[in-house]
């Protein structure tokens, strides 16, 4: 399921570097579920990579290339969709097969030598650090997901694809404004102070600056 979600991001808006923030989350979940760090890494990297490989409506790759070629982004859509479906199917099979093998016998993990260090790094240290998913947390996650849906709708050239919905023709300025707006909304829902919100925003930008 996670690989499909990441692949949809890769196929629709070229999700690649943006996935950096998800590695820690997914790897921690996979280790807690009895797999290894490589399984978590593969879910994100192969999911996004295969999605970008089959860039069905990716405006940053297919869209730009279509513009240079003076053709509609809908040209070759079926071929790209086939690449996406077949590639993702093979990727999911590969990761599931490896994950099942590691679950049965942890010594077969390609990163078995780092097992103790990874488990110590990604595990919850004490009961006091356990976080309960509250209704407010769920609302924030829903708004966070909505931000990406809004972005995808804004950048996809529906008109070129012959889809009868308004095309917004968004690019980086509009996406930037949208993400700042959603950041403020999430801060308000989370009852963050102005200082907390701005510090969190700057620290988050700092984490992705290397990318």
Secondary structure, DSSP 8 states (H G I E B T S, - for coil): -HHHHHHHHHHHH--SGGGHHHHHHHHHHHHHTT--HHHHHHHHHHHHHHHHHT-SS-IIIIIHHHHHHTS-TTTTHHHHHHHHHHHHHHHHHHHHHHHHHHHH-GGG-TTGGGHHHHHHHHS---GGG-----HHHHHHHHHHHHHHHHHHHHHS-TTTTT-SS------HHHHHHHHHHHHHHHHHHTT--HHHHHHHHHHHHHHHHT-
